[in-house]
Amino acid sequence: MKWLVAALPLVLGGCVSVTELEQSHATMDVMSGKSPREYADCVKHRLDDSRDPLQEQALGDHGLRLIVPQKLSAGAGPAALLDIDKRGSGSSIKVYERLNNFPLRLGDVRTAATECISGA
């Protein structure tokens, strides 16, 4: 029964598009000493075991966007976006998550994004 209550918002939440995620508030807005490529590769590596492959898009000449698929609903829109822009010798990172105000959302994206700021 508790599982059902926890899963209900995921089912009722419906599909969220990339555009809708872009217009939501960022759940993280941080800087890293890593280049956009280094940071993106780190996040992809950390999410390899828990998610389908992430999509990557170029943002201008010096940035990257990672589109993280949902974990439980294949083809239901992205679970998160990570916009990674070149800033000096490092990167500026913004993370937008689906269900960003739902306290029981899966934490693997946030964990990967945080661990890759300065970790290996």
PAMARMAR-494428 format. One record per residue: residue number from 1; y, z, x of N, C-alpha, C, O in turn. Coordinates in Angstrom, 3 decimals, decimal comma. Atoms other than C-alpha are relative to their C-alpha. Example, Ala and Ser with C-alpha at 12.3 -4.5 7.8 and 13.67 -1.06 7.14 Angstrom:
residues 2
{k=1; n.v=-1,190; n.w=0,000; n.u=0,890; ca.v=-4,500; ca.w=7,800; ca.u=12,300; c.v=1,200; c.w=0,000; c.u=0,900; o.v=1,181; o.w=0,665; o.u=1,936}
{k=2; n.v=-1,190; n.w=-0,060; n.u=-0,820; ca.v=-1,060; ca.w=7,140; ca.u=13,670; c.v=1,090; c.w=0,730; c.u=-0,770; o.v=2,198; o.w=0,899; o.u=-0,261}
END
This chain:
residues 120
{k=1; n.v=-1,189; n.w=0,000; n.u=0,821; ca.v=0,000; ca.w=0,000; ca.u=0,000; c.v=1,258; c.w=0,000; c.u=0,870; o.v=2,203; o.w=-0,735; o.u=0,581}
{k=2; n.v=-1,164; n.w=-0,028; n.u=-0,876; ca.v=2,451; ca.w=0,849; ca.u=2,816; c.v=0,210; c.w=-1,357; c.u=0,666; o.v=1,351; o.w=-1,782; o.u=0,850}
{k=3; n.v=-0,085; n.w=1,323; n.u=-0,613; ca.v=1,678; ca.w=-2,505; ca.u=4,452; c.v=0,688; c.w=-0,956; c.u=-0,954; o.v=1,543; o.w=-1,742; o.u=-0,546}
{k=4; n.v=-0,584; n.w=0,874; n.u=1,006; ca.v=2,577; ca.w=-4,269; ca.u=1,212; c.v=1,498; c.w=0,237; c.u=-0,127; o.v=2,275; o.w=-0,714; o.u=-0,205}
{k=5; n.v=-1,422; n.w=-0,329; n.u=0,105; ca.v=5,896; ca.w=-2,457; ca.u=0,959; c.v=0,754; c.w=-0,520; c.u=1,226; o.v=1,864; o.w=-1,036; o.u=1,094}
{k=6; n.v=-0,644; n.w=0,477; n.u=-1,224; ca.v=6,707; ca.w=-3,323; ca.u=4,589; c.v=0,059; c.w=-1,526; c.u=0,048; o.v=1,019; o.w=-2,082; o.u=0,581}
{k=7; n.v=0,056; n.w=1,461; n.u=-0,039; ca.v=5,713; ca.w=-6,992; ca.u=4,134; c.v=0,825; c.w=-0,657; c.u=-1,095; o.v=1,170; o.w=-1,833; o.u=-0,979}
{k=8; n.v=-0,726; n.w=0,573; n.u=1,127; ca.v=7,585; ca.w=-7,497; ca.u=0,863; c.v=1,322; c.w=-0,658; c.u=0,398; o.v=1,582; o.w=-1,776; o.u=-0,047}
{k=9; n.v=-1,246; n.w=0,673; n.u=-0,393; ca.v=10,997; ca.w=-8,197; ca.u=2,464; c.v=-0,233; c.w=-1,282; c.u=0,791; o.v=0,566; o.w=-2,215; o.u=0,711}
{k=10; n.v=0,307; n.w=1,216; n.u=-0,742; ca.v=9,364; ca.w=-10,744; ca.u=4,761; c.v=-0,318; c.w=-1,152; c.u=-0,942; o.v=0,087; o.w=-2,290; o.u=-0,702}
{k=11; n.v=0,372; n.w=1,027; n.u=0,971; ca.v=7,964; ca.w=-12,630; ca.u=1,798; c.v=1,198; c.w=-0,404; c.u=-0,847; o.v=1,415; o.w=-1,590; o.u=-1,092}
{k=12; n.v=-1,148; n.w=0,273; n.u=0,854; ca.v=11,082; ca.w=-12,335; ca.u=-0,346; c.v=1,189; c.w=-0,566; c.u=0,761; o.v=2,094; o.w=-1,147; o.u=0,162}
{k=13; n.v=-1,117; n.w=0,453; n.u=-0,810; ca.v=13,387; ca.w=-13,187; ca.u=2,544; c.v=0,172; c.w=-1,502; c.u=-0,002; o.v=1,279; o.w=-1,991; o.u=0,224}
{k=14; n.v=-0,072; n.w=1,445; n.u=0,037; ca.v=12,577; ca.w=-16,874; ca.u=2,259; c.v=0,264; c.w=-0,588; c.u=1,372; o.v=0,258; o.w=0,105; o.u=2,389}
{k=15; n.v=-0,257; n.w=0,717; n.u=-1,237; ca.v=13,329; ca.w=-19,477; ca.u=4,858; c.v=1,461; c.w=0,162; c.u=0,403; o.v=2,355; o.w=0,169; o.u=-0,443}
{k=16; n.v=-1,341; n.w=-0,062; n.u=-0,544; ca.v=16,352; ca.w=-19,127; ca.u=7,073; c.v=0,119; c.w=-1,163; c.u=0,971; o.v=-0,769; o.w=-1,384; o.u=1,794}
{k=17; n.v=-0,188; n.w=1,142; n.u=-0,888; ca.v=17,752; ca.w=-22,172; ca.u=8,837; c.v=0,740; c.w=0,418; c.u=1,265; o.v=1,285; o.w=1,519; o.u=1,353}
{k=18; n.v=-0,730; n.w=-0,238; n.u=-1,236; ca.v=19,227; ca.w=-22,413; ca.u=12,307; c.v=1,479; c.w=0,224; c.u=-0,314; o.v=2,105; o.w=1,116; o.u=0,260}
{k=19; n.v=-1,416; n.w=-0,123; n.u=0,372; ca.v=22,677; ca.w=-22,861; ca.u=10,724; c.v=0,296; c.w=1,366; c.u=-0,599; o.v=1,322; o.w=1,970; o.u=-0,283}
{k=20; n.v=-0,207; n.w=-1,318; n.u=0,604; ca.v=22,303; ca.w=-19,686; ca.u=8,668; c.v=-0,063; c.w=1,105; c.u=1,050; o.v=0,709; o.w=2,061; o.u=0,992}
{k=21; n.v=0,075; n.w=-0,993; n.u=-1,068; ca.v=21,253; ca.w=-17,715; ca.u=11,739; c.v=1,256; c.w=-0,038; c.u=0,871; o.v=1,758; o.w=1,007; o.u=1,282}
{k=22; n.v=-1,217; n.w=0,137; n.u=-0,807; ca.v=24,230; ca.w=-19,086; ca.u=13,697; c.v=1,188; c.w=0,710; c.u=-0,645; o.v=2,049; o.w=1,245; o.u=0,053}
{k=23; n.v=-1,125; n.w=-0,576; n.u=0,728; ca.v=26,587; ca.w=-17,797; ca.u=11,012; c.v=-0,153; c.w=1,501; c.u=-0,237; o.v=0,770; o.w=2,145; o.u=-0,735}
{k=24; n.v=0,194; n.w=-1,442; n.u=0,153; ca.v=25,095; ca.w=-14,297; ca.u=10,972; c.v=0,574; c.w=0,717; c.u=1,227; o.v=0,945; o.w=0,081; o.u=2,213}
{k=25; n.v=-0,483; n.w=-0,787; n.u=-1,136; ca.v=26,218; ca.w=-11,480; ca.u=13,259; c.v=-1,070; c.w=0,039; c.u=1,087; o.v=-2,261; o.w=0,151; o.u=0,797}
{k=26; n.v=0,926; n.w=-0,093; n.u=-1,124; ca.v=24,650; ca.w=-11,441; ca.u=16,700; c.v=-0,542; c.w=1,426; c.u=0,083; o.v=0,211; o.w=2,392; o.u=-0,040}
{k=27; n.v=0,596; n.w=-1,319; n.u=-0,158; ca.v=22,205; ca.w=-8,571; ca.u=17,151; c.v=0,096; c.w=0,474; c.u=1,449; o.v=-0,047; o.w=1,665; o.u=1,727}
{k=28; n.v=-0,240; n.w=-0,325; n.u=-1,411; ca.v=22,782; ca.w=-8,702; ca.u=20,930; c.v=1,055; c.w=-0,966; c.u=0,525; o.v=1,062; o.w=-2,145; o.u=0,168}
{k=29; n.v=-1,017; n.w=0,811; n.u=-0,661; ca.v=25,733; ca.w=-9,980; ca.u=22,953; c.v=0,171; c.w=0,612; c.u=1,387; o.v=0,919; o.w=1,574; o.u=1,554}
{k=30; n.v=0,078; n.w=-0,617; n.u=-1,328; ca.v=25,131; ca.w=-9,309; ca.u=26,666; c.v=0,211; c.w=-1,033; c.u=1,099; o.v=0,249; o.w=-2,237; o.u=0,848}
{k=31; n.v=-0,120; n.w=0,839; n.u=-1,191; ca.v=25,597; ca.w=-10,684; ca.u=30,164; c.v=-1,200; c.w=0,272; c.u=0,910; o.v=-1,755; o.w=1,371; o.u=0,927}
{k=32; n.v=1,095; n.w=-0,129; n.u=-0,954; ca.v=22,921; ca.w=-11,311; ca.u=32,779; c.v=0,424; c.w=-0,663; c.u=1,309; o.v=1,234; o.w=-1,590; o.u=1,311}
{k=33; n.v=-0,247; n.w=0,622; n.u=-1,298; ca.v=23,049; ca.w=-12,124; ca.u=36,474; c.v=-0,857; c.w=-1,231; c.u=0,220; o.v=-0,699; o.w=-1,929; o.u=1,221}
{k=34; n.v=0,888; n.w=1,160; n.u=-0,124; ca.v=20,397; ca.w=-14,786; ca.u=35,888; c.v=0,684; c.w=-1,253; c.u=-0,536; o.v=1,548; o.w=-1,181; o.u=-1,409}
{k=35; n.v=-0,481; n.w=1,279; n.u=0,525; ca.v=21,162; ca.w=-18,456; ca.u=35,363; c.v=-0,607; c.w=-0,214; c.u=-1,386; o.v=-1,605; o.w=0,425; o.u=-1,720}
{k=36; n.v=0,603; n.w=0,276; n.u=1,308; ca.v=20,530; ca.w=-19,830; ca.u=31,857; c.v=-1,470; c.w=-0,416; c.u=0,103; o.v=-2,283; o.w=0,003; o.u=-0,722}
{k=37; n.v=1,398; n.w=0,448; n.u=-0,170; ca.v=17,312; ca.w=-21,504; ca.u=33,121; c.v=-0,900; c.w=1,176; c.u=0,326; o.v=-1,976; o.w=1,304; o.u=-0,258}
{k=38; n.v=0,811; n.w=-1,156; n.u=-0,380; ca.v=16,014; ca.w=-18,307; ca.u=34,747; c.v=-0,207; c.w=0,928; c.u=-1,194; o.v=-1,316; o.w=1,403; o.u=-1,438}
{k=39; n.v=0,098; n.w=-0,893; n.u=1,150; ca.v=16,781; ca.w=-16,235; ca.u=31,666; c.v=-0,906; c.w=-0,597; c.u=-1,072; o.v=-1,769; o.w=0,099; o.u=-1,606}
{k=40; n.v=0,821; n.w=0,665; n.u=1,028; ca.v=15,239; ca.w=-18,778; ca.u=29,243; c.v=-1,471; c.w=0,022; c.u=0,392; o.v=-2,332; o.w=0,302; o.u=-0,442}
{k=41; n.v=1,395; n.w=-0,011; n.u=-0,451; ca.v=12,081; ca.w=-19,039; ca.u=31,347; c.v=-0,608; c.w=1,390; c.u=-0,113; o.v=-1,778; o.w=1,529; o.u=-0,472}
{k=42; n.v=0,479; n.w=-1,377; n.u=0,111; ca.v=11,769; ca.w=-15,255; ca.u=31,424; c.v=-0,345; c.w=0,334; c.u=-1,451; o.v=-1,418; o.w=0,874; o.u=-1,720}
{k=43; n.v=0,241; n.w=-0,291; n.u=1,417; ca.v=12,076; ca.w=-14,945; ca.u=27,624; c.v=-1,225; c.w=-0,761; c.u=-0,497; o.v=-2,069; o.w=-0,195; o.u=-1,191}
{k=44; n.v=1,164; n.w=0,793; n.u=0,416; ca.v=9,589; ca.w=-17,769; ca.u=27,061; c.v=-1,294; c.w=0,625; c.u=0,505; o.v=-2,275; o.w=0,730; o.u=-0,231}
{k=45; n.v=1,194; n.w=-0,608; n.u=-0,592; ca.v=7,111; ca.w=-16,124; ca.u=29,416; c.v=-0,384; c.w=1,299; c.u=-0,720; o.v=-1,563; o.w=1,553; o.u=-0,969}
{k=46; n.v=0,281; n.w=-1,285; n.u=0,666; ca.v=7,437; ca.w=-12,732; ca.u=27,704; c.v=-0,477; c.w=-0,176; c.u=-1,436; o.v=-1,179; o.w=0,688; o.u=-1,961}
{k=47; n.v=0,417; n.w=0,234; n.u=1,389; ca.v=6,913; ca.w=-14,245; ca.u=24,236; c.v=-1,224; c.w=-0,904; c.u=-0,118; o.v=-1,669; o.w=-1,194; o.u=-1,228}
{k=48; n.v=1,177; n.w=0,884; n.u=0,000; ca.v=3,962; ca.w=-16,480; ca.u=25,246; c.v=-1,157; c.w=0,555; c.u=-0,810; o.v=-1,794; o.w=-0,178; o.u=-1,566}
{k=49; n.v=1,176; n.w=-0,593; n.u=0,641; ca.v=1,352; ca.w=-14,047; ca.u=23,946; c.v=0,211; c.w=0,351; c.u=-1,464; o.v=-0,764; o.w=0,525; o.u=-2,196}
{k=50; n.v=-0,238; n.w=-0,469; n.u=1,364; ca.v=3,050; ca.w=-13,117; ca.u=20,671; c.v=0,543; c.w=-1,067; c.u=-0,946; o.v=0,554; o.w=-0,856; o.u=-2,158}
{k=51; n.v=-0,610; n.w=1,044; n.u=0,840; ca.v=4,650; ca.w=-16,359; ca.u=19,403; c.v=-0,538; c.w=-1,372; c.u=0,367; o.v=-1,058; o.w=-1,587; o.u=1,461}
{k=52; n.v=0,235; n.w=1,404; n.u=-0,314; ca.v=4,017; ca.w=-20,062; ca.u=19,136; c.v=1,071; c.w=-0,420; c.u=1,002; o.v=2,046; o.w=0,307; o.u=1,194}
{k=53; n.v=-0,987; n.w=0,422; n.u=-1,003; ca.v=5,914; ca.w=-22,065; ca.u=21,786; c.v=1,422; c.w=-0,060; c.u=-0,572; o.v=1,639; o.w=-0,520; o.u=-1,693}
{k=54; n.v=-1,407; n.w=0,028; n.u=0,385; ca.v=9,689; ca.w=-21,683; ca.u=21,617; c.v=0,549; c.w=-1,403; c.u=0,198; o.v=0,152; o.w=-2,109; o.u=1,125}
{k=55; n.v=-0,688; n.w=1,280; n.u=-0,173; ca.v=11,841; ca.w=-24,767; ca.u=21,113; c.v=1,229; c.w=0,245; c.u=0,859; o.v=1,866; o.w=1,295; o.u=0,768}
{k=56; n.v=-1,165; n.w=-0,118; n.u=-0,872; ca.v=14,557; ca.w=-25,371; ca.u=23,668; c.v=0,938; c.w=-1,167; c.u=-0,251; o.v=0,499; o.w=-2,313; o.u=-0,350}
{k=57; n.v=-1,021; n.w=1,019; n.u=0,174; ca.v=17,806; ca.w=-27,270; ca.u=23,141; c.v=1,105; c.w=0,237; c.u=1,018; o.v=1,383; o.w=1,375; o.u=1,396}
{k=58; n.v=-1,147; n.w=-0,115; n.u=-0,894; ca.v=20,687; ca.w=-28,005; ca.u=25,495; c.v=1,233; c.w=0,372; c.u=-0,810; o.v=1,445; o.w=-0,150; o.u=-1,904}
{k=59; n.v=-1,301; n.w=-0,353; n.u=0,589; ca.v=24,027; ca.w=-26,383; ca.u=24,633; c.v=1,060; c.w=-0,489; c.u=0,979; o.v=1,337; o.w=0,175; o.u=1,978}
{k=60; n.v=-0,978; n.w=0,559; n.u=-0,917; ca.v=26,646; ca.w=-28,563; ca.u=26,253; c.v=-0,653; c.w=-0,349; c.u=1,326; o.v=-1,831; o.w=-0,700; o.u=1,380}
{k=61; n.v=0,509; n.w=0,348; n.u=-1,329; ca.v=26,270; ca.w=-29,157; ca.u=29,982; c.v=-0,640; c.w=1,169; c.u=0,729; o.v=-1,414; o.w=0,969; o.u=1,666}
{k=62; n.v=0,415; n.w=-1,152; n.u=-0,799; ca.v=25,532; ca.w=-25,609; ca.u=31,086; c.v=-0,686; c.w=1,097; c.u=-0,804; o.v=-0,795; o.w=2,226; o.u=-0,325}
{k=63; n.v=0,609; n.w=-1,043; n.u=0,808; ca.v=23,781; ca.w=-23,766; ca.u=28,288; c.v=-1,300; c.w=-0,440; c.u=-0,629; o.v=-1,643; o.w=-1,623; o.u=-0,634}
{k=64; n.v=1,281; n.w=0,245; n.u=0,662; ca.v=20,484; ca.w=-23,480; ca.u=26,469; c.v=-0,071; c.w=0,804; c.u=-1,284; o.v=0,540; o.w=1,866; o.u=-1,401}
{k=65; n.v=0,310; n.w=-0,735; n.u=1,225; ca.v=19,361; ca.w=-22,450; ca.u=23,012; c.v=-1,514; c.w=0,064; c.u=-0,111; o.v=-2,201; o.w=-0,950; o.u=0,002}
{k=66; n.v=1,419; n.w=-0,180; n.u=0,283; ca.v=15,921; ca.w=-21,008; ca.u=22,397; c.v=-0,147; c.w=0,305; c.u=-1,482; o.v=0,532; o.w=1,182; o.u=-2,016}
{k=67; n.v=0,302; n.w=-0,233; n.u=1,406; ca.v=14,587; ca.w=-21,195; ca.u=18,854; c.v=-1,383; c.w=0,630; c.u=-0,059; o.v=-2,381; o.w=0,020; o.u=0,325}
{k=68; n.v=1,237; n.w=-0,783; n.u=0,029; ca.v=11,933; ca.w=-18,556; ca.u=18,279; c.v=-0,637; c.w=-0,158; c.u=-1,378; o.v=-0,013; o.w=0,170; o.u=-2,387}
{k=69; n.v=0,658; n.w=0,144; n.u=1,303; ca.v=9,388; ca.w=-19,363; ca.u=15,543; c.v=-0,404; c.w=1,351; c.u=-0,580; o.v=-0,569; o.w=2,333; o.u=0,143}
{k=70; n.v=0,467; n.w=-1,228; n.u=0,646; ca.v=8,363; ca.w=-16,760; ca.u=13,002; c.v=-1,422; c.w=0,288; c.u=0,433; o.v=-2,194; o.w=-0,624; o.u=0,732}
{k=71; n.v=1,314; n.w=-0,432; n.u=-0,466; ca.v=5,298; ca.w=-14,789; ca.u=13,928; c.v=-1,067; c.w=-0,135; c.u=-1,086; o.v=-2,196; o.w=-0,533; o.u=-0,799}
{k=72; n.v=0,997; n.w=-0,061; n.u=1,067; ca.v=3,579; ca.w=-14,537; ca.u=10,548; c.v=-0,009; c.w=-1,213; c.u=-0,917; o.v=-0,988; o.w=-1,437; o.u=-1,628}
{k=73; n.v=-0,117; n.w=1,120; n.u=0,933; ca.v=4,761; ca.w=-17,658; ca.u=8,699; c.v=0,349; c.w=-1,274; c.u=0,748; o.v=1,524; o.w=-1,564; o.u=0,976}
{k=74; n.v=-0,246; n.w=1,236; n.u=-0,732; ca.v=4,347; ca.w=-20,920; ca.u=10,557; c.v=0,778; c.w=-0,986; c.u=-0,872; o.v=0,481; o.w=-1,147; o.u=-2,056}
{k=75; n.v=-0,780; n.w=1,000; n.u=0,704; ca.v=6,891; ca.w=-23,556; ca.u=9,572; c.v=0,998; c.w=0,550; c.u=-0,992; o.v=1,529; o.w=-0,213; o.u=-1,800}
{k=76; n.v=-0,894; n.w=-0,615; n.u=0,982; ca.v=9,061; ca.w=-21,102; ca.u=7,623; c.v=1,402; c.w=0,199; c.u=0,554; o.v=2,138; o.w=1,051; o.u=0,056}
{k=77; n.v=-1,320; n.w=-0,171; n.u=-0,587; ca.v=12,166; ca.w=-21,483; ca.u=9,766; c.v=-0,062; c.w=0,945; c.u=1,183; o.v=-1,075; o.w=1,606; o.u=1,412}
{k=78; n.v=0,015; n.w=-0,825; n.u=-1,212; ca.v=13,180; ca.w=-19,653; ca.u=12,913; c.v=0,102; c.w=1,491; c.u=-0,292; o.v=0,684; o.w=1,909; o.u=-1,293}
{k=79; n.v=-0,123; n.w=-1,458; n.u=0,083; ca.v=12,830; ca.w=-15,920; ca.u=13,428; c.v=1,232; c.w=0,458; c.u=0,759; o.v=1,836; o.w=1,475; o.u=0,418}
{k=80; n.v=-1,151; n.w=-0,388; n.u=-0,814; ca.v=15,589; ca.w=-15,829; ca.u=16,039; c.v=0,519; c.w=-1,191; c.u=0,788; o.v=-0,191; o.w=-2,169; o.u=1,024}
{k=81; n.v=-0,639; n.w=0,957; n.u=-0,913; ca.v=18,000; ca.w=-17,865; ca.u=18,135; c.v=0,516; c.w=0,782; c.u=1,192; o.v=1,007; o.w=1,900; o.u=1,042}
{k=82; n.v=-0,615; n.w=-0,568; n.u=-1,187; ca.v=19,023; ca.w=-17,094; ca.u=21,683; c.v=0,890; c.w=-1,084; c.u=0,580; o.v=0,397; o.w=-2,120; o.u=1,027}
{k=83; n.v=-0,957; n.w=0,921; n.u=-0,601; ca.v=22,179; ca.w=-18,869; ca.u=22,860; c.v=0,345; c.w=0,537; c.u=1,377; o.v=0,849; o.w=1,653; o.u=1,510}
{k=84; n.v=-0,160; n.w=-0,418; n.u=-1,388; ca.v=22,411; ca.w=-18,714; ca.u=26,651; c.v=1,001; c.w=-0,947; c.u=0,658; o.v=0,706; o.w=-2,126; o.u=0,856}
{k=85; n.v=-1,057; n.w=0,804; n.u=-0,604; ca.v=25,642; ca.w=-19,955; ca.u=28,249; c.v=0,244; c.w=0,427; c.u=1,439; o.v=0,145; o.w=1,607; o.u=1,775}
{k=86; n.v=-0,330; n.w=-0,304; n.u=-1,397; ca.v=26,533; ca.w=-20,191; ca.u=31,921; c.v=1,351; c.w=0,708; c.u=0,054; o.v=2,325; o.w=0,255; o.u=-0,547}
{k=87; n.v=-1,228; n.w=-0,763; n.u=-0,208; ca.v=29,159; ca.w=-17,611; ca.u=32,906; c.v=0,056; c.w=0,421; c.u=1,467; o.v=-0,692; o.w=1,304; o.u=1,887}
{k=88; n.v=-0,091; n.w=-0,322; n.u=-1,428; ca.v=30,166; ca.w=-17,478; ca.u=36,562; c.v=-1,328; c.w=-0,270; c.u=0,688; o.v=-1,862; o.w=-1,378; o.u=0,621}
{k=89; n.v=1,291; n.w=0,167; n.u=-0,676; ca.v=27,022; ca.w=-16,896; ca.u=38,584; c.v=-1,160; c.w=0,469; c.u=-0,874; o.v=-2,299; o.w=0,511; o.u=-0,410}
{k=90; n.v=1,049; n.w=-0,483; n.u=0,897; ca.v=25,085; ca.w=-15,588; ca.u=35,553; c.v=0,066; c.w=-0,661; c.u=-1,348; o.v=0,394; o.w=-1,843; o.u=-1,457}
{k=91; n.v=0,084; n.w=0,535; n.u=1,353; ca.v=24,752; ca.w=-16,012; ca.u=31,809; c.v=0,582; c.w=0,971; c.u=-1,013; o.v=0,605; o.w=2,185; o.u=-0,807}
{k=92; n.v=-0,400; n.w=-0,743; n.u=1,183; ca.v=26,198; ca.w=-14,868; ca.u=28,522; c.v=-1,066; c.w=-0,281; c.u=-1,053; o.v=-1,384; o.w=-1,441; o.u=-1,316}
{k=93; n.v=1,114; n.w=0,159; n.u=0,938; ca.v=23,471; ca.w=-14,271; ca.u=25,933; c.v=0,364; c.w=0,593; c.u=-1,351; o.v=0,844; o.w=1,723; o.u=-1,439}
{k=94; n.v=-0,150; n.w=-0,496; n.u=1,368; ca.v=23,750; ca.w=-13,957; ca.u=22,166; c.v=-1,329; c.w=-0,217; c.u=-0,710; o.v=-1,920; o.w=-1,295; o.u=-0,641}
{k=95; n.v=1,261; n.w=0,050; n.u=0,743; ca.v=20,706; ca.w=-13,187; ca.u=20,034; c.v=0,319; c.w=0,160; c.u=-1,482; o.v=1,020; o.w=1,088; o.u=-1,886}
{k=96; n.v=-0,138; n.w=-0,050; n.u=1,458; ca.v=20,638; ca.w=-13,892; ca.u=16,298; c.v=-1,399; c.w=0,119; c.u=-0,571; o.v=-2,256; o.w=-0,721; o.u=-0,296}
{k=97; n.v=1,337; n.w=-0,224; n.u=0,542; ca.v=17,660; ca.w=-12,508; ca.u=14,389; c.v=-0,010; c.w=-0,063; c.u=-1,519; o.v=0,926; o.w=0,385; o.u=-2,180}
{k=98; n.v=0,247; n.w=-0,021; n.u=1,433; ca.v=16,334; ca.w=-13,111; ca.u=10,899; c.v=-0,292; c.w=1,448; c.u=-0,376; o.v=-0,894; o.w=2,178; o.u=0,412}
{k=99; n.v=0,196; n.w=-1,379; n.u=0,457; ca.v=16,255; ca.w=-9,862; ca.u=8,889; c.v=0,613; c.w=0,996; c.u=0,979; o.v=0,029; o.w=2,044; o.u=1,256}
{k=100; n.v=-0,593; n.w=-0,829; n.u=-1,041; ca.v=18,651; ca.w=-8,371; ca.u=11,436; c.v=0,369; c.w=1,406; c.u=-0,466; o.v=0,562; o.w=2,292; o.u=0,367}
{k=101; n.v=-0,303; n.w=-1,356; n.u=0,481; ca.v=19,425; ca.w=-5,385; ca.u=9,195; c.v=-1,225; c.w=0,698; c.u=-0,583; o.v=-1,094; o.w=1,748; o.u=-1,213}
{k=102; n.v=1,233; n.w=-0,602; n.u=0,486; ca.v=15,779; ca.w=-4,654; ca.u=8,328; c.v=-0,611; c.w=0,825; c.u=1,135; o.v=-1,042; o.w=0,246; o.u=2,133}
{k=103; n.v=0,411; n.w=-0,847; n.u=-1,118; ca.v=14,704; ca.w=-1,661; ca.u=10,464; c.v=-1,450; c.w=-0,178; c.u=0,444; o.v=-1,784; o.w=0,184; o.u=1,572}
{k=104; n.v=1,411; n.w=0,146; n.u=-0,371; ca.v=10,984; ca.w=-2,524; ca.u=10,441; c.v=-0,343; c.w=-1,403; c.u=0,485; o.v=-1,517; o.w=-1,771; o.u=0,525}
{k=105; n.v=0,285; n.w=1,358; n.u=-0,488; ca.v=11,374; ca.w=-6,083; ca.u=11,787; c.v=-0,755; c.w=0,093; c.u=1,324; o.v=-0,677; o.w=1,095; o.u=2,034}
{k=106; n.v=0,763; n.w=0,041; n.u=-1,241; ca.v=9,134; ca.w=-7,085; ca.u=14,661; c.v=0,964; c.w=0,086; c.u=1,182; o.v=2,041; o.w=-0,507; o.u=1,136}
{k=107; n.v=-0,908; n.w=-0,247; n.u=-1,115; ca.v=10,649; ca.w=-6,045; ca.u=17,989; c.v=-0,260; c.w=-0,805; c.u=1,251; o.v=0,393; o.w=-0,569; o.u=2,268}
{k=108; n.v=0,338; n.w=0,712; n.u=-1,231; ca.v=9,116; ca.w=-8,511; ca.u=20,439; c.v=1,143; c.w=-0,869; c.u=0,525; o.v=1,288; o.w=-1,012; o.u=1,739}
{k=109; n.v=-1,114; n.w=0,839; n.u=-0,447; ca.v=12,181; ca.w=-10,799; ca.u=20,536; c.v=1,046; c.w=0,868; c.u=0,678; o.v=1,502; o.w=0,541; o.u=1,774}
{k=110; n.v=-1,010; n.w=-0,898; n.u=-0,579; ca.v=14,620; ca.w=-7,950; ca.u=21,169; c.v=-0,497; c.w=0,580; c.u=1,327; o.v=0,265; o.w=0,678; o.u=2,288}
{k=111; n.v=0,574; n.w=-0,561; n.u=-1,237; ca.v=12,288; ca.w=-6,432; ca.u=23,781; c.v=0,049; c.w=-1,034; c.u=1,116; o.v=0,480; o.w=-0,724; o.u=2,227}
{k=112; n.v=-0,018; n.w=1,057; n.u=-1,009; ca.v=11,921; ca.w=-9,742; ca.u=25,626; c.v=1,427; c.w=-0,301; c.u=0,452; o.v=1,684; o.w=-0,445; o.u=1,647}
{k=113; n.v=-1,394; n.w=0,290; n.u=-0,339; ca.v=15,669; ca.w=-10,429; ca.u=25,463; c.v=0,597; c.w=1,090; c.u=0,881; o.v=1,336; o.w=0,800; o.u=1,821}
{k=114; n.v=-0,536; n.w=-1,123; n.u=-0,775; ca.v=16,480; ca.w=-6,961; ca.u=26,812; c.v=-0,632; c.w=0,076; c.u=1,377; o.v=0,076; o.w=0,260; o.u=2,367}
{k=115; n.v=0,694; n.w=-0,115; n.u=-1,278; ca.v=13,834; ca.w=-6,907; ca.u=29,553; c.v=0,389; c.w=-1,122; c.u=0,966; o.v=0,330; o.w=-0,938; o.u=2,182}
{k=116; n.v=-0,339; n.w=1,135; n.u=-0,860; ca.v=14,956; ca.w=-10,320; ca.u=30,851; c.v=1,428; c.w=0,030; c.u=0,512; o.v=1,793; o.w=-0,800; o.u=1,344}
{k=117; n.v=-1,395; n.w=-0,060; n.u=-0,452; ca.v=18,598; ca.w=-9,301; ca.u=31,346; c.v=0,032; c.w=0,167; c.u=1,520; o.v=0,721; o.w=-0,583; o.u=2,210}
{k=118; n.v=-0,003; n.w=-0,205; n.u=-1,435; ca.v=17,901; ca.w=-7,962; ca.u=34,817; c.v=-1,399; c.w=0,057; c.u=0,592; o.v=-1,562; o.w=-0,001; o.u=1,810}
{k=119; n.v=1,375; n.w=-0,101; n.u=-0,492; ca.v=14,106; ca.w=-7,690; ca.u=35,039; c.v=-0,544; c.w=-1,322; c.u=0,482; o.v=0,111; o.w=-2,359; o.u=0,377}
{k=120; n.v=0,646; n.w=1,205; n.u=-0,539; ca.v=11,721; ca.w=-10,168; ca.u=36,585; c.v=-0,633; c.w=-0,823; c.u=-1,092; o.v=-1,219; o.w=-1,869; o.u=-0,816}
END
